[in-house]
């Protein structure tokens, strides 16, 4: 299991996220070797960790719309 110190994470929400809350995530990209992702409504909740390469691949896939995602 990885022991990542998240106390220095600089969490950022997308600029297009509204101030009224909703379905937002926050991403911290300043941690060595990983990208952390969390639910903005639960800042003390679980965190997903991606390797830097895995995050880049995920974002690229989403941007090209080649990911079949169901939204509820």
VMD Tcl script that builds the backbone (N, CA, C; Angstrom):
set m [mol new atoms 216]
animate dup $m
set s [atomselect $m all]
$s set {name element resname resid chain x y z} {
  {N N UNK 1 A 0.846 -1.188 0.000}
  {CA C UNK 1 A 0.000 0.000 0.000}
  {C C UNK 1 A 0.882 1.239 0.000}
  {N N UNK 2 A 0.488 2.227 -0.788}
  {CA C UNK 2 A 1.231 3.481 -0.855}
  {C C UNK 2 A 0.955 4.339 0.369}
  {N N UNK 3 A 1.972 5.017 0.826}
  {CA C UNK 3 A 1.809 5.959 1.932}
  {C C UNK 3 A 2.073 7.358 1.380}
  {N N UNK 4 A 1.036 7.997 0.870}
  {CA C UNK 4 A 1.150 9.314 0.249}
  {C C UNK 4 A 0.660 10.364 1.230}
  {N N UNK 5 A 1.496 11.375 1.472}
  {CA C UNK 5 A 1.124 12.482 2.362}
  {C C UNK 5 A 0.288 13.485 1.572}
  {N N UNK 6 A -1.003 13.538 1.858}
  {CA C UNK 6 A -1.913 14.448 1.149}
  {C C UNK 6 A -2.027 15.815 1.815}
  {N N UNK 7 A -1.307 16.019 2.924}
  {CA C UNK 7 A -1.436 17.288 3.643}
  {C C UNK 7 A -0.926 18.474 2.825}
  {N N UNK 8 A -0.070 18.235 1.859}
  {CA C UNK 8 A 0.466 19.316 1.025}
  {C C UNK 8 A -0.209 19.379 -0.352}
  {N N UNK 9 A -1.253 18.587 -0.527}
  {CA C UNK 9 A -1.960 18.576 -1.808}
  {C C UNK 9 A -2.608 19.931 -2.066}
  {N N UNK 10 A -2.430 20.424 -3.269}
  {CA C UNK 10 A -3.058 21.679 -3.696}
  {C C UNK 10 A -4.252 21.300 -4.569}
  {N N UNK 11 A -5.432 21.265 -3.956}
  {CA C UNK 11 A -6.649 20.809 -4.630}
  {C C UNK 11 A -7.201 21.911 -5.517}
  {N N UNK 12 A -7.583 21.539 -6.735}
  {CA C UNK 12 A -8.160 22.486 -7.688}
  {C C UNK 12 A -9.433 21.898 -8.279}
  {N N UNK 13 A -10.406 22.763 -8.435}
  {CA C UNK 13 A -11.674 22.384 -9.058}
  {C C UNK 13 A -11.704 23.030 -10.442}
  {N N UNK 14 A -12.392 22.432 -11.372}
  {CA C UNK 14 A -12.484 22.974 -12.730}
  {C C UNK 14 A -13.059 24.384 -12.696}
  {N N UNK 15 A -12.553 25.226 -13.573}
  {CA C UNK 15 A -13.043 26.612 -13.660}
  {C C UNK 15 A -14.525 26.659 -14.003}
  {N N UNK 16 A -14.998 25.673 -14.726}
  {CA C UNK 16 A -16.412 25.660 -15.139}
  {C C UNK 16 A -17.342 25.156 -14.053}
  {N N UNK 17 A -16.805 24.709 -12.937}
  {CA C UNK 17 A -17.646 24.258 -11.831}
  {C C UNK 17 A -18.324 25.460 -11.209}
  {N N UNK 18 A -19.600 25.345 -10.979}
  {CA C UNK 18 A -20.343 26.449 -10.377}
  {C C UNK 18 A -20.099 26.536 -8.880}
  {N N UNK 19 A -20.422 27.664 -8.295}
  {CA C UNK 19 A -20.229 27.866 -6.859}
  {C C UNK 19 A -21.340 27.221 -6.029}
  {N N UNK 20 A -22.394 26.726 -6.695}
  {CA C UNK 20 A -23.518 26.142 -5.974}
  {C C UNK 20 A -23.304 24.668 -5.627}
  {N N UNK 21 A -22.137 24.143 -5.892}
  {CA C UNK 21 A -21.853 22.740 -5.559}
  {C C UNK 21 A -22.198 21.842 -6.723}
  {N N UNK 22 A -22.691 20.675 -6.433}
  {CA C UNK 22 A -23.055 19.744 -7.500}
  {C C UNK 22 A -22.059 18.614 -7.621}
  {N N UNK 23 A -21.978 18.061 -8.816}
  {CA C UNK 23 A -21.111 16.908 -9.060}
  {C C UNK 23 A -19.739 17.364 -9.525}
  {N N UNK 24 A -18.887 17.729 -8.593}
  {CA C UNK 24 A -17.563 18.239 -8.924}
  {C C UNK 24 A -16.487 17.350 -8.312}
  {N N UNK 25 A -15.377 17.305 -9.004}
  {CA C UNK 25 A -14.204 16.658 -8.420}
  {C C UNK 25 A -13.119 17.700 -8.266}
  {N N UNK 26 A -12.167 17.397 -7.406}
  {CA C UNK 26 A -10.981 18.232 -7.239}
  {C C UNK 26 A -9.772 17.369 -7.544}
  {N N UNK 27 A -8.767 17.981 -8.138}
  {CA C UNK 27 A -7.566 17.266 -8.547}
  {C C UNK 27 A -6.360 17.961 -7.947}
  {N N UNK 28 A -5.441 17.165 -7.412}
  {CA C UNK 28 A -4.156 17.685 -6.915}
  {C C UNK 28 A -3.056 17.081 -7.771}
  {N N UNK 29 A -2.333 17.941 -8.496}
  {CA C UNK 29 A -1.286 17.473 -9.403}
  {C C UNK 29 A 0.110 17.823 -8.911}
  {N N UNK 30 A 0.232 18.313 -7.695}
  {CA C UNK 30 A 1.528 18.761 -7.194}
  {C C UNK 30 A 2.247 17.707 -6.350}
  {N N UNK 31 A 1.732 16.495 -6.298}
  {CA C UNK 31 A 2.342 15.446 -5.483}
  {C C UNK 31 A 3.327 14.644 -6.333}
  {N N UNK 32 A 4.462 14.228 -5.764}
  {CA C UNK 32 A 5.473 13.527 -6.559}
  {C C UNK 32 A 4.982 12.173 -7.087}
  {N N UNK 33 A 4.922 12.042 -8.422}
  {CA C UNK 33 A 4.621 10.775 -9.066}
  {C C UNK 33 A 3.169 10.355 -9.120}
  {N N UNK 34 A 2.262 11.120 -8.503}
  {CA C UNK 34 A 0.845 10.744 -8.507}
  {C C UNK 34 A -0.037 11.962 -8.737}
  {N N UNK 35 A -1.254 11.688 -9.171}
  {CA C UNK 35 A -2.308 12.700 -9.254}
  {C C UNK 35 A -3.430 12.204 -8.359}
  {N N UNK 36 A -3.890 13.054 -7.450}
  {CA C UNK 36 A -4.942 12.689 -6.505}
  {C C UNK 36 A -6.260 13.310 -6.954}
  {N N UNK 37 A -7.354 12.553 -6.789}
  {CA C UNK 37 A -8.682 13.011 -7.190}
  {C C UNK 37 A -9.648 12.724 -6.049}
  {N N UNK 38 A -10.501 13.709 -5.733}
  {CA C UNK 38 A -11.493 13.513 -4.666}
  {C C UNK 38 A -12.799 14.210 -5.029}
  {N N UNK 39 A -13.849 13.851 -4.315}
  {CA C UNK 39 A -15.169 14.470 -4.452}
  {C C UNK 39 A -15.136 15.787 -3.685}
  {N N UNK 40 A -15.471 16.887 -4.336}
  {CA C UNK 40 A -15.404 18.192 -3.683}
  {C C UNK 40 A -16.368 18.314 -2.507}
  {N N UNK 41 A -17.441 17.518 -2.516}
  {CA C UNK 41 A -18.411 17.572 -1.419}
  {C C UNK 41 A -17.938 16.800 -0.194}
  {N N UNK 42 A -16.909 15.966 -0.361}
  {CA C UNK 42 A -16.376 15.163 0.742}
  {C C UNK 42 A -14.854 15.316 0.816}
  {N N UNK 43 A -14.376 16.485 1.210}
  {CA C UNK 43 A -12.926 16.713 1.212}
  {C C UNK 43 A -12.155 15.784 2.144}
  {N N UNK 44 A -12.806 15.221 3.142}
  {CA C UNK 44 A -12.134 14.279 4.036}
  {C C UNK 44 A -12.447 12.831 3.670}
  {N N UNK 45 A -13.118 12.632 2.553}
  {CA C UNK 45 A -13.492 11.292 2.111}
  {C C UNK 45 A -12.366 10.602 1.361}
  {N N UNK 46 A -12.696 9.520 0.657}
  {CA C UNK 46 A -11.673 8.752 -0.057}
  {C C UNK 46 A -11.047 9.535 -1.201}
  {N N UNK 47 A -9.828 9.159 -1.537}
  {CA C UNK 47 A -9.061 9.798 -2.607}
  {C C UNK 47 A -8.609 8.717 -3.580}
  {N N UNK 48 A -8.773 8.979 -4.864}
  {CA C UNK 48 A -8.231 8.102 -5.898}
  {C C UNK 48 A -6.846 8.601 -6.262}
  {N N UNK 49 A -5.906 7.687 -6.411}
  {CA C UNK 49 A -4.550 8.051 -6.817}
  {C C UNK 49 A -4.253 7.430 -8.173}
  {N N UNK 50 A -3.772 8.245 -9.083}
  {CA C UNK 50 A -3.366 7.807 -10.413}
  {C C UNK 50 A -1.871 8.037 -10.542}
  {N N UNK 51 A -1.175 7.127 -11.205}
  {CA C UNK 51 A 0.184 7.430 -11.622}
  {C C UNK 51 A 0.106 8.555 -12.646}
  {N N UNK 52 A 1.158 9.343 -12.782}
  {CA C UNK 52 A 1.119 10.481 -13.709}
  {C C UNK 52 A 0.761 10.042 -15.130}
  {N N UNK 53 A 1.344 8.926 -15.594}
  {CA C UNK 53 A 1.037 8.430 -16.935}
  {C C UNK 53 A -0.395 7.963 -17.063}
  {N N UNK 54 A -0.902 7.304 -16.028}
  {CA C UNK 54 A -2.289 6.837 -16.038}
  {C C UNK 54 A -3.273 7.987 -16.093}
  {N N UNK 55 A -2.969 9.067 -15.362}
  {CA C UNK 55 A -3.836 10.251 -15.371}
  {C C UNK 55 A -3.856 10.880 -16.763}
  {N N UNK 56 A -2.683 11.020 -17.373}
  {CA C UNK 56 A -2.603 11.610 -18.713}
  {C C UNK 56 A -3.395 10.785 -19.719}
  {N N UNK 57 A -3.293 9.470 -19.618}
  {CA C UNK 57 A -4.040 8.595 -20.521}
  {C C UNK 57 A -5.545 8.723 -20.295}
  {N N UNK 58 A -5.968 8.778 -19.029}
  {CA C UNK 58 A -7.386 8.940 -18.705}
  {C C UNK 58 A -7.927 10.250 -19.272}
  {N N UNK 59 A -7.230 11.353 -19.023}
  {CA C UNK 59 A -7.682 12.664 -19.504}
  {C C UNK 59 A -7.734 12.685 -21.027}
  {N N UNK 60 A -6.722 12.115 -21.680}
  {CA C UNK 60 A -6.714 12.055 -23.141}
  {C C UNK 60 A -7.891 11.278 -23.683}
  {N N UNK 61 A -8.228 10.175 -23.037}
  {CA C UNK 61 A -9.362 9.358 -23.460}
  {C C UNK 61 A -10.671 10.122 -23.306}
  {N N UNK 62 A -10.823 10.822 -22.188}
  {CA C UNK 62 A -12.044 11.602 -21.966}
  {C C UNK 62 A -12.149 12.728 -22.991}
  {N N UNK 63 A -11.037 13.401 -23.275}
  {CA C UNK 63 A -11.063 14.517 -24.229}
  {C C UNK 63 A -11.428 14.069 -25.640}
  {N N UNK 64 A -11.039 12.868 -26.000}
  {CA C UNK 64 A -11.355 12.386 -27.350}
  {C C UNK 64 A -12.692 11.670 -27.405}
  {N N UNK 65 A -13.397 11.643 -26.289}
  {CA C UNK 65 A -14.730 11.026 -26.191}
  {C C UNK 65 A -14.723 9.554 -26.589}
  {N N UNK 66 A -13.610 8.862 -26.392}
  {CA C UNK 66 A -13.569 7.442 -26.724}
  {C C UNK 66 A -13.858 6.570 -25.506}
  {N N UNK 67 A -14.424 7.168 -24.491}
  {CA C UNK 67 A -14.778 6.445 -23.266}
  {C C UNK 67 A -16.298 6.403 -23.193}
  {N N UNK 68 A -16.858 5.218 -23.090}
  {CA C UNK 68 A -18.306 5.070 -23.017}
  {C C UNK 68 A -18.715 5.234 -21.544}
  {N N UNK 69 A -19.285 6.387 -21.221}
  {CA C UNK 69 A -19.646 6.715 -19.839}
  {C C UNK 69 A -21.148 6.906 -19.749}
  {N N UNK 70 A -21.760 6.295 -18.757}
  {CA C UNK 70 A -23.173 6.500 -18.482}
  {C C UNK 70 A -23.320 7.534 -17.389}
  {N N UNK 71 A -24.082 8.566 -17.632}
  {CA C UNK 71 A -24.331 9.594 -16.627}
  {C C UNK 71 A -25.731 9.422 -16.084}
  {N N UNK 72 A -25.855 9.474 -14.783}
  {CA C UNK 72 A -27.164 9.328 -14.144}
  {C C UNK 72 A -27.592 10.616 -13.523}
}
mol reanalyze $m
mol bondsrecalc $m
mol representation Tube
mol addrep $m
